[in-house]
Amino acid sequence: MTNKILSFVRTLKLLLRSAIELFEKILDVFVNRPAHLLRLPREKSFSLQENCYGKAELKKHPGRSGFYLLENNLDAFLARYELIEHSEKTLDLQYYYFHGDTSGRLISRALIEAADRNVRVRILLDDIETLGADESVSTLNAHPGIEIRLFNPFFFRGLLRYIEFITDLSRVGRRMHNKAIIADNCQAIIGGRNIGDNYFSANPEFFFVDIDLLSMGPIVKKISASFDEYWNSRWAVPVENLYPVPDKKTASKKLKRYLQRYVQSVKQVDFEQALKQSSLQINKGLAGLTYIWSDAKLFYDAPTKIDSDNEAEKKYLKTDLREIVSSARHSVTLISPYFVPGTQGLKWLLEMRKNGIEICVYTNSLAATDVVAVHSGYARYRSQLLAAGVSLYELKPSAYVMGRNRLKVLRPGSRSSLHAKTVIIDNERVFIGSPNLDPRSSNLNTEMGLLVNNKVLARQVLDLFSGDMTRKNSYHLMLEGQHKNSAAGVGASASVAKSRIVWSSEEGEGERQYYSDPQAGFWRKLSVIVYRLLPVEAFL
């Protein structure tokens, strides 16, 4: 009997060892060598011949590109919607987030209608925010004329994807943060906005302060080429290789009926009514816009930035952006919702101050930020920046609509948060795109942006922030003892750098000062303290 028991135990151990080895092999194939490396079939496709909505304007400005600043959230939604409505041949969308909320569903319905007009629709989404949306994505992908690919996808769908964060963080921690929509290879919108209610003031409780550039002309061909590079990369996996494929005819009919009912149900909501009062709607849409014509250059990370094995071979957008900023002769304005310069970035900014360059930074206050962890990475550098004479402004969480074409907020008491990513150099050149000024955008995520050499556009962006954000919309930070209208400057003493930070705010008819992060609350302040103790700055 004893021998039988021992034999059974040995057999059980052998089976268990075999099962563990099999599981390790499965993990090696499907996690460490994820879907995009399995050489699954994927057809290549490229941008079609341009078919320009606005050819007459292009002929007046040969060789130059036209730009219109979309600083108003409602205009930003309508511009995208109108590009889709007027498209005739092709639509390419590349986004980090594409939410299934009111604005996302309205955009989805417009894309289906475009596909029904025989417009080829290609949608490239990062896979980080698709948790729980597999059925919706596969159903939209099933519609004739629409093809969706997921960038750097998780092999495990659903909650099991969190296993990959543990086993394959070096890959899944790197995401595609690019944001672009291109219509007929002729007009494009790139900037900071994703697709979702918070970006278009459709959420009455919360909205992002953001900007995009509507572009037309030669620059759009380069944006299209960058999309093709991502679309045809091994990291872009067709949805049908990841999800069960639904019956196309049934799925298409079901989706159409659902979206039609949904669109009818939102006819009377505040967002629908607000859109009717937007400046773009009043000025007869895109056809009524006055473009700024200028030279411009597109910068973007190659999709291979996701591959952590080839670090030495890569040239990141951060290198280009640093060269652009370093070329400043007298002033630099940095606008980013998440501002984490890091030790090297701090050293670089302080060196620029020593060379007499004026530096102004606009970012979120602790009360306004939607990512408290990132604020902890910024907070540790504030005193040194202020001591060197860098001007710091932090957006308040109060909802106040910015821009030339202001509209009332949809509900009193709603919150706002900065989401724009832009750099202004010497008040003459402006960079607008997707990268935040933090380690994640610099080293982990892929990004894109446009540098436009035009004083008028640079002034528009500068006025938007220097006007709205330095008055009632933001806190002006100083070190205690610094004069409000002067900087500590080069050679500020160590005692000044150790002074308390003062947040100055225009409130009512007067000015109020705070000596800790205003309106942030106990838990947010405690969270910052905890995060500062953790070695997480490289991932912020």
C-alpha positions as CSV (number, residue, x, y, z in Angstrom):
1,M,0.0,0.0,0.0
2,T,2.8,2.4,0.9
3,N,4.5,1.8,-2.5
4,K,1.2,2.6,-4.3
5,I,0.9,5.8,-2.3
6,L,4.5,6.8,-3.1
7,S,4.0,5.9,-6.8
8,F,0.8,8.0,-6.8
9,V,2.6,11.0,-5.2
10,R,5.4,10.7,-7.8
11,T,2.9,10.6,-10.6
12,L,1.1,13.6,-9.2
13,K,4.3,15.6,-8.9
14,L,5.2,14.7,-12.5
15,L,1.8,15.8,-13.7
16,L,2.0,19.0,-11.7
17,R,5.5,19.8,-13.0
18,S,4.3,19.1,-16.6
19,A,1.3,21.4,-16.1
20,I,3.6,24.2,-14.7
21,E,6.0,23.8,-17.7
22,L,3.0,23.9,-20.1
23,F,1.6,27.1,-18.4
24,E,5.1,28.7,-18.6
25,K,5.2,28.0,-22.3
26,I,1.8,29.5,-22.8
27,L,2.8,32.6,-21.0
28,D,6.0,32.8,-23.0
29,V,4.1,32.6,-26.3
30,F,1.1,34.7,-25.5
31,V,2.4,37.2,-22.9
32,N,6.1,37.7,-23.6
33,R,5.4,37.3,-27.3
34,P,2.0,38.9,-27.6
35,A,-0.4,38.9,-30.4
36,H,1.5,41.4,-32.6
37,L,4.5,39.1,-32.6
38,L,2.7,36.0,-33.7
39,R,2.9,37.1,-37.3
40,L,-0.9,37.0,-37.7
41,P,-2.2,38.1,-41.1
42,R,-2.8,41.8,-41.6
43,E,-3.3,43.6,-44.8
44,K,-1.4,46.8,-45.4
45,S,-3.2,49.9,-46.6
46,F,-2.2,53.4,-47.2
47,S,-3.8,56.9,-47.5
48,L,-5.8,57.5,-50.7
49,Q,-5.5,60.3,-53.1
50,E,-6.4,63.6,-51.6
51,N,-10.0,64.9,-52.1
52,C,-10.0,68.3,-50.7
53,Y,-12.9,70.0,-49.0
54,G,-11.7,73.6,-49.4
55,K,-9.5,73.3,-52.6
56,A,-10.3,76.9,-53.5
57,E,-8.5,78.2,-50.4
58,L,-5.5,75.9,-51.0
59,K,-5.0,77.4,-54.5
60,K,-4.6,80.8,-52.9
61,H,-1.7,79.7,-50.7
62,P,0.5,77.3,-52.8
63,G,3.0,75.3,-50.8
64,R,1.7,76.5,-47.4
65,S,-0.6,74.8,-44.9
66,G,-3.6,76.4,-43.2
67,F,-4.3,76.2,-39.5
68,Y,-7.3,77.1,-37.3
69,L,-7.0,76.9,-33.5
70,L,-9.7,74.9,-31.8
71,E,-9.7,76.1,-28.3
72,N,-13.4,75.8,-27.6
73,N,-14.6,72.3,-26.7
74,L,-17.9,72.5,-28.6
75,D,-16.2,73.7,-31.7
76,A,-13.6,70.9,-31.4
77,F,-16.5,68.3,-31.4
78,L,-18.3,70.0,-34.3
79,A,-15.1,70.3,-36.4
80,R,-14.5,66.5,-36.1
81,Y,-18.1,65.8,-36.8
82,E,-18.2,67.9,-39.9
83,L,-15.0,66.4,-41.2
84,I,-16.7,63.0,-41.0
85,E,-19.9,64.3,-42.5
86,H,-18.2,65.8,-45.5
87,S,-15.7,63.0,-46.1
88,E,-16.0,61.3,-49.5
89,K,-13.1,58.8,-49.8
90,T,-11.3,58.1,-46.6
91,L,-11.3,58.7,-42.8
92,D,-8.4,57.8,-40.5
93,L,-8.7,58.1,-36.8
94,Q,-5.8,57.5,-34.3
95,Y,-6.6,57.9,-30.6
96,Y,-5.5,56.9,-27.1
97,Y,-9.1,57.0,-25.8
98,F,-12.4,56.6,-27.6
99,H,-15.1,56.6,-25.0
100,G,-18.6,55.1,-25.5
101,D,-20.4,58.1,-24.0
102,T,-22.6,60.7,-25.7
103,S,-20.0,62.3,-27.9
104,G,-18.3,58.9,-28.7
105,R,-21.6,57.5,-29.8
106,L,-22.4,60.5,-32.0
107,I,-19.0,60.2,-33.6
108,S,-19.6,56.4,-34.1
109,R,-22.9,57.0,-35.8
110,A,-21.3,59.5,-38.1
111,L,-18.6,57.0,-39.0
112,I,-21.2,54.4,-39.8
113,E,-23.0,56.8,-42.1
114,A,-19.7,57.7,-43.8
115,A,-19.0,54.0,-44.3
116,D,-22.4,53.6,-45.8
117,R,-21.4,56.3,-48.4
118,N,-18.5,54.0,-49.3
119,V,-16.0,56.0,-47.4
120,R,-13.1,53.8,-46.2
121,V,-12.9,54.2,-42.4
122,R,-9.7,53.1,-40.5
123,I,-9.6,53.4,-36.7
124,L,-6.4,52.8,-34.7
125,L,-6.9,52.7,-31.0
126,D,-4.5,52.1,-28.1
127,D,-5.7,49.0,-26.2
128,I,-5.2,50.5,-22.7
129,E,-8.8,51.8,-22.4
130,T,-10.7,49.0,-24.1
131,L,-11.4,47.0,-20.9
132,G,-15.1,46.0,-21.0
133,A,-15.5,47.4,-24.6
134,D,-14.6,44.3,-26.6
135,E,-18.1,43.7,-27.8
136,S,-18.7,47.3,-28.8
137,V,-15.3,47.5,-30.7
138,S,-15.9,44.2,-32.5
139,T,-19.4,45.2,-33.4
140,L,-18.3,48.5,-34.9
141,N,-15.5,46.7,-36.7
142,A,-18.0,44.3,-38.2
143,H,-19.7,47.1,-40.1
144,P,-18.9,47.1,-43.8
145,G,-16.2,49.7,-44.7
146,I,-14.9,50.1,-41.1
147,E,-11.7,48.5,-39.9
148,I,-10.3,48.8,-36.4
149,R,-6.9,47.9,-35.2
150,L,-5.6,47.9,-31.6
151,F,-2.1,49.1,-30.9
152,N,0.1,47.1,-28.6
153,P,-2.8,44.9,-27.5
154,F,-3.2,42.8,-24.4
155,F,-3.5,39.1,-25.2
156,F,-5.8,38.5,-22.2
157,R,-9.1,40.2,-22.6
158,G,-11.1,41.3,-19.6
159,L,-9.8,41.5,-16.1
160,L,-7.1,38.9,-16.8
161,R,-5.2,41.6,-18.7
162,Y,-3.8,42.7,-15.3
163,I,-1.7,39.6,-15.3
164,E,0.2,41.1,-18.2
165,F,1.0,44.2,-16.1
166,I,2.9,41.9,-13.8
167,T,4.5,39.6,-16.3
168,D,5.2,42.1,-19.2
169,L,5.2,45.6,-17.8
170,S,8.1,46.7,-20.0
171,R,5.8,46.3,-23.0
172,V,2.2,47.0,-21.8
173,G,3.5,50.0,-19.9
174,R,4.3,51.7,-23.2
175,R,1.2,53.1,-25.0
176,M,0.3,55.0,-28.2
177,H,-0.7,58.5,-27.0
178,N,-1.1,60.0,-30.5
179,K,-4.3,61.8,-31.4
180,A,-5.4,62.6,-35.0
181,I,-8.3,62.5,-37.3
182,I,-7.7,62.8,-41.1
183,A,-10.4,63.3,-43.7
184,D,-9.8,62.6,-47.4
185,N,-6.0,63.0,-46.9
186,C,-6.8,66.8,-47.1
187,Q,-7.8,68.0,-43.6
188,A,-6.7,66.9,-40.2
189,I,-7.1,67.7,-36.5
190,I,-4.3,66.9,-34.1
191,G,-3.8,68.1,-30.5
192,G,-4.6,67.1,-27.0
193,R,-8.2,65.9,-27.2
194,N,-9.3,62.3,-27.2
195,I,-12.9,61.3,-28.1
196,G,-15.1,61.6,-25.1
197,D,-17.5,63.9,-23.2
198,N,-14.9,65.4,-21.0
199,Y,-13.0,66.8,-24.0
200,F,-16.1,68.3,-25.7
201,S,-18.0,69.8,-22.6
202,A,-20.7,67.1,-23.0
203,N,-20.2,66.1,-19.3
204,P,-22.1,68.7,-17.2
205,E,-19.9,67.8,-14.1
206,F,-16.4,68.1,-15.6
207,F,-14.5,69.2,-18.6
208,F,-10.9,69.5,-19.9
209,V,-9.3,72.8,-21.0
210,D,-7.6,71.7,-24.2
211,I,-6.6,72.9,-27.7
212,D,-6.3,71.3,-31.2
213,L,-5.1,72.4,-34.6
214,L,-7.4,72.0,-37.6
215,S,-5.0,71.7,-40.5
216,M,-5.2,71.6,-44.3
217,G,-2.7,71.6,-47.1
218,P,0.7,69.9,-47.5
219,I,1.1,69.1,-43.8
220,V,-1.9,66.8,-43.9
221,K,0.0,64.4,-46.3
222,K,2.7,64.0,-43.7
223,I,0.1,63.4,-40.9
224,S,-1.5,60.7,-43.2
225,A,1.9,59.2,-43.8
226,S,2.5,58.9,-40.0
227,F,-0.9,57.2,-39.6
228,D,0.1,54.7,-42.3
229,E,3.3,54.0,-40.5
230,Y,1.5,53.1,-37.4
231,W,-1.4,51.3,-39.1
232,N,1.0,49.0,-41.0
233,S,3.4,48.4,-38.1
234,R,3.5,45.0,-36.4
235,W,2.1,46.6,-33.3
236,A,-1.3,47.4,-34.9
237,V,-3.4,44.2,-34.6
238,P,-6.7,43.7,-36.5
239,V,-9.6,43.3,-34.0
240,E,-10.7,40.0,-35.6
241,N,-7.3,38.5,-34.5
242,L,-8.2,39.3,-30.9
243,Y,-12.0,39.0,-30.5
244,P,-14.6,36.5,-31.6
245,V,-15.9,37.8,-35.0
246,P,-19.7,38.5,-34.9
247,D,-22.0,38.0,-37.9
248,K,-21.4,41.2,-39.9
249,K,-25.0,41.7,-41.2
250,T,-26.6,41.1,-37.8
251,A,-24.1,43.1,-35.8
252,S,-24.3,46.1,-38.2
253,K,-28.1,46.2,-38.1
254,K,-28.1,45.9,-34.3
255,L,-25.5,48.7,-33.9
256,K,-27.4,51.0,-36.3
257,R,-30.7,50.6,-34.4
258,Y,-29.0,51.2,-31.1
259,L,-27.2,54.3,-32.2
260,Q,-30.3,55.7,-33.9
261,R,-32.3,55.3,-30.7
262,Y,-29.5,56.8,-28.7
263,V,-29.1,59.9,-30.9
264,Q,-32.9,60.5,-30.8
265,S,-32.7,60.3,-27.0
266,V,-30.1,63.1,-26.7
267,K,-31.8,65.6,-29.0
268,Q,-33.0,67.7,-26.0
269,V,-30.0,67.3,-23.7
270,D,-27.9,70.3,-22.8
271,F,-25.0,69.2,-25.0
272,E,-27.2,69.1,-28.1
273,Q,-28.6,72.5,-27.3
274,A,-25.1,74.0,-26.6
275,L,-23.8,72.8,-29.9
276,K,-26.4,74.9,-31.7
277,Q,-25.0,78.0,-30.0
278,S,-21.3,77.2,-30.7
279,S,-19.4,79.7,-32.9
280,L,-18.6,77.0,-35.5
281,Q,-22.3,76.3,-35.9
282,I,-23.2,80.0,-36.0
283,N,-20.5,80.8,-38.6
284,K,-21.7,78.1,-41.0
285,G,-19.2,75.4,-40.1
286,L,-15.7,74.8,-41.4
287,A,-16.5,76.7,-44.6
288,G,-16.8,79.9,-42.6
289,L,-13.4,79.7,-40.9
290,T,-10.5,82.0,-41.5
291,Y,-7.3,80.0,-41.6
292,I,-3.8,81.1,-40.7
293,W,-1.4,80.1,-43.6
294,S,2.2,79.2,-42.6
295,D,5.0,76.7,-42.9
296,A,4.9,73.9,-40.4
297,K,6.7,70.7,-39.5
298,L,5.3,67.4,-38.1
299,F,7.1,65.6,-35.3
300,Y,6.2,62.1,-34.1
301,D,7.7,59.1,-32.4
302,A,8.1,56.0,-34.6
303,P,5.9,53.1,-33.5
304,T,9.0,51.1,-32.7
305,K,9.3,53.3,-29.5
306,I,7.1,50.6,-28.0
307,D,9.9,48.1,-28.4
308,S,11.9,48.3,-25.2
309,D,14.7,46.1,-26.7
310,N,15.9,48.8,-29.1
311,E,16.4,51.8,-26.8
312,A,19.8,52.8,-28.3
313,E,18.5,52.9,-31.9
314,K,15.6,55.3,-31.3
315,K,15.3,59.0,-31.8
316,Y,12.4,60.2,-29.7
317,L,10.2,63.2,-30.3
318,K,11.5,64.5,-26.9
319,T,14.9,65.1,-28.6
320,D,13.2,67.2,-31.3
321,L,11.2,69.1,-28.7
322,R,14.2,69.8,-26.5
323,E,16.1,71.2,-29.6
324,I,13.1,73.4,-30.4
325,V,12.9,74.8,-26.8
326,S,16.7,75.2,-26.6
327,S,16.6,77.4,-29.7
328,A,14.7,80.1,-27.8
329,R,16.3,83.5,-27.9
330,H,14.4,85.2,-25.1
331,S,11.2,83.4,-23.9
332,V,9.6,80.0,-23.6
333,T,6.1,79.2,-22.4
334,L,5.4,75.6,-21.4
335,I,1.8,74.4,-21.1
336,S,1.1,70.9,-19.9
337,P,-1.4,69.2,-17.6
338,Y,1.3,67.0,-16.2
339,F,4.7,68.7,-15.7
340,V,7.5,66.6,-14.2
341,P,10.8,67.9,-15.4
342,G,12.9,65.3,-13.6
343,T,16.5,66.0,-12.4
344,Q,17.9,66.4,-15.9
345,G,15.0,68.6,-17.0
346,L,15.3,70.8,-14.0
347,K,19.1,71.2,-14.7
348,W,18.3,72.2,-18.3
349,L,15.6,74.7,-17.3
350,L,17.9,76.3,-14.7
351,E,20.7,76.6,-17.3
352,M,18.3,78.4,-19.7
353,R,17.4,80.8,-16.9
354,K,21.1,81.5,-16.4
355,N,21.3,82.4,-20.0
356,G,18.5,84.9,-19.5
357,I,15.6,83.0,-21.1
358,E,12.3,83.9,-19.5
359,I,10.3,80.7,-18.7
360,C,6.7,80.5,-17.9
361,V,4.9,77.2,-17.0
362,Y,1.1,76.6,-16.9
363,T,0.0,73.3,-15.3
364,N,-2.7,71.9,-13.1
365,S,-3.1,72.7,-9.4
366,L,-3.4,69.7,-7.0
367,A,-7.2,70.4,-6.8
368,A,-7.6,70.5,-10.6
369,T,-5.4,67.5,-11.7
370,D,-7.0,64.2,-12.6
371,V,-3.8,62.3,-11.8
372,V,-2.6,63.0,-8.2
373,A,0.4,60.7,-8.6
374,V,1.8,62.9,-11.4
375,H,1.4,66.0,-9.3
376,S,3.7,64.5,-6.7
377,G,6.4,64.3,-9.3
378,Y,5.9,68.0,-10.1
379,A,5.6,69.3,-6.5
380,R,9.2,68.3,-5.6
381,Y,10.6,70.7,-8.2
382,R,8.5,73.8,-7.6
383,S,10.7,75.6,-5.1
384,Q,13.8,75.3,-7.2
385,L,12.0,76.5,-10.3
386,L,10.6,79.5,-8.5
387,A,13.9,80.3,-6.9
388,A,15.5,80.4,-10.4
389,G,12.8,82.9,-11.6
390,V,10.6,80.5,-13.5
391,S,7.0,81.7,-13.5
392,L,4.5,79.1,-12.3
393,Y,0.7,79.2,-12.8
394,E,-1.6,76.4,-11.7
395,L,-5.1,76.1,-13.1
396,K,-8.0,76.2,-10.6
397,P,-10.6,73.4,-10.5
398,S,-13.4,76.0,-11.0
399,A,-15.3,75.7,-14.3
400,Y,-14.7,78.8,-16.4
401,V,-14.8,78.3,-20.2
402,M,-11.7,79.7,-21.9
403,G,-11.3,80.9,-25.4
404,R,-12.2,83.6,-27.8
405,N,-15.7,82.0,-28.3
406,R,-16.8,81.6,-24.7
407,L,-19.9,79.7,-23.7
408,K,-21.5,79.4,-20.3
409,V,-20.6,76.1,-18.5
410,L,-23.4,73.5,-18.7
411,R,-23.9,73.4,-14.9
412,P,-22.8,75.7,-12.1
413,G,-20.2,74.1,-9.9
414,S,-18.8,71.8,-12.6
415,R,-15.0,71.2,-12.4
416,S,-12.3,71.7,-15.0
417,S,-8.8,70.4,-15.5
418,L,-6.0,71.5,-17.9
419,H,-5.3,69.0,-20.7
420,A,-3.6,71.2,-23.4
421,K,-0.1,70.4,-24.4
422,T,1.8,73.2,-26.1
423,V,5.0,75.1,-26.2
424,I,5.5,78.7,-27.4
425,I,9.0,79.9,-28.4
426,D,9.8,83.6,-28.5
427,N,6.1,84.4,-29.1
428,E,6.8,83.4,-32.7
429,R,6.6,79.6,-33.0
430,V,4.1,77.3,-31.4
431,F,4.1,73.5,-30.9
432,I,0.8,71.8,-30.3
433,G,0.3,68.1,-29.9
434,S,-0.2,65.1,-27.7
435,P,2.9,64.9,-25.4
436,N,2.8,65.9,-21.8
437,L,6.0,67.3,-20.3
438,D,6.7,64.3,-18.1
439,P,8.8,61.1,-18.2
440,R,6.0,58.9,-19.5
441,S,5.5,61.0,-22.7
442,S,9.3,61.4,-23.1
443,N,10.4,57.8,-22.7
444,L,7.4,55.4,-22.7
445,N,4.5,56.6,-24.8
446,T,4.5,57.4,-28.5
447,E,3.5,61.0,-29.3
448,M,3.0,63.5,-32.1
449,G,2.7,67.3,-32.6
450,L,3.0,70.2,-35.0
451,L,5.4,73.1,-34.9
452,V,4.0,76.1,-36.7
453,N,6.2,79.1,-37.5
454,N,3.7,81.9,-37.2
455,K,3.5,84.9,-34.9
456,V,-0.3,85.3,-35.2
457,L,-1.0,81.7,-34.1
458,A,1.6,81.8,-31.4
459,R,0.0,85.0,-30.1
460,Q,-3.5,83.4,-30.2
461,V,-2.3,80.6,-28.0
462,L,-0.4,82.8,-25.7
463,D,-3.3,85.2,-25.2
464,L,-5.6,82.3,-24.5
465,F,-3.5,81.2,-21.6
466,S,-1.8,84.4,-20.4
467,G,-5.1,86.1,-20.4
468,D,-7.5,83.5,-19.0
469,M,-5.1,81.6,-16.8
470,T,-3.3,84.5,-15.1
471,R,-6.5,86.2,-13.9
472,K,-9.3,84.4,-12.2
473,N,-8.6,81.0,-13.6
474,S,-5.3,80.1,-11.9
475,Y,-3.1,80.5,-8.9
476,H,0.2,82.4,-9.4
477,L,2.9,80.7,-7.3
478,M,5.7,82.7,-5.6
479,L,8.2,82.0,-2.8
480,E,7.5,83.9,0.4
481,G,9.4,87.2,0.1
482,Q,9.4,87.3,-3.6
483,H,7.8,90.4,-5.1
484,K,4.7,89.5,-7.2
485,N,6.0,91.2,-10.3
486,S,9.6,90.1,-10.1
487,A,11.5,86.9,-10.3
488,A,14.1,85.6,-7.9
489,G,16.4,85.3,-10.9
490,V,19.7,83.7,-11.4
491,G,21.8,83.2,-8.3
492,A,18.9,83.1,-6.0
493,S,20.1,82.2,-2.5
494,A,19.5,78.8,-1.0
495,S,17.4,80.5,1.7
496,V,15.0,81.8,-0.9
497,A,14.7,78.3,-2.4
498,K,13.7,77.0,1.0
499,S,11.1,79.6,1.6
500,R,7.4,78.7,1.7
501,I,5.4,78.6,-1.5
502,V,2.6,81.2,-1.7
503,W,-0.4,80.7,-4.0
504,S,-1.8,84.0,-5.0
505,S,-5.4,84.2,-6.4
506,E,-7.7,86.9,-7.6
507,E,-11.0,86.3,-5.9
508,G,-13.9,88.7,-6.0
509,E,-12.6,92.3,-5.9
510,G,-9.4,91.4,-4.2
511,E,-6.5,89.0,-3.9
512,R,-6.1,86.0,-1.5
513,Q,-3.0,84.1,-0.6
514,Y,-2.7,80.4,0.4
515,Y,0.2,78.7,2.1
516,S,-0.6,75.1,1.0
517,D,-2.2,73.6,-2.1
518,P,-5.6,75.5,-2.3
519,Q,-8.9,73.6,-2.5
520,A,-7.1,70.2,-2.6
521,G,-8.4,68.6,0.6
522,F,-6.7,66.4,3.1
523,W,-6.7,63.1,1.2
524,R,-5.2,64.6,-2.0
525,K,-2.4,66.3,0.1
526,L,-1.8,63.0,1.9
527,S,-1.7,61.1,-1.4
528,V,1.0,63.5,-2.7
529,I,3.2,62.8,0.4
530,V,2.8,59.1,0.0
531,Y,3.6,59.1,-3.7
532,R,6.7,61.2,-3.2
533,L,8.1,58.4,-1.0
534,L,7.7,55.9,-3.8
535,P,10.2,55.3,-6.7
536,V,7.6,56.0,-9.4
537,E,8.8,59.2,-11.1
538,A,10.1,57.3,-14.2
539,F,6.5,56.1,-14.9
540,L,4.7,59.4,-14.3
